[in-house]
Amino acid sequence: MGRVTERRRIDRWTGQGSTERVDTLAVEEPLEIRIGGRPLTVTMRTPGADFDLVAGFLLAEGVISGPAELVAMKSCGDDEFNIVDVALDRPYDGPVRAFTTTSACGVCGTNTIDDLARRAAFDVAADPVAVSAEVLTSLPGVLREAQKVFASTGGLHAAGLFTADGELRCLREDVGRHNAVDKIVGHALKEGLLPLREHILLVSGRASFELTQKAWMAGIPVLAAVSAPSSLAVSLAAQAGITLVGFLRPPTFNVYTRTDRVGQ
């Protein structure tokens, strides 16, 4: 595992002038994903749980649909440029991304909601999950308390996977919101836990289109965000049957789709 944080000397300016101090920064480094030695894409991420990140990314892209298709993963490269090479159970002749996925970007190559509907393997709309308002409003505090690296840097997004009664099952941090979610989904895929029925995915930023589609591809019925959803995220959640919660800032929150799952 590479460095998650690094220390840098800075000038700290206040109303009384500047002082020199050491600050802790979240690390952002490139990770190249290859399939059978063939470069697929490069993503900018915080090192750690790279195999989970790759597995979750491949599921979201529709390259794989389950753990049996991942024959092996190995790390190569060096300290400056990390590589994960994946062996699948079949030859891969799909598209290659000719660009770097930044820490602010998700599944940029997805064109339409209809395309996602064709690729999604799980019927999220049929999930019988029920979540209380009390549980939902408890989740941001649990997530923040578990964000160990954020506490020292203030520079990482987090995603947390919860049961319907509020138990934290998995947490991942990363400079990219979509990377944090991929790491959670990849972990679940490798452990044979998909689909993630009757679970809640909480993200520390906004609810975007790409995060909603990642929840759909993993079979997660409830997606909650501490900030706003985008219009396309709401449209996709409605199509998928996902309960989309935004502005989850206790004691209030907004429910945009499948409001029937949320109660007192």
Disulfide bonds with the S-S distance in Angstrom:
Cys105-Cys108 1.82
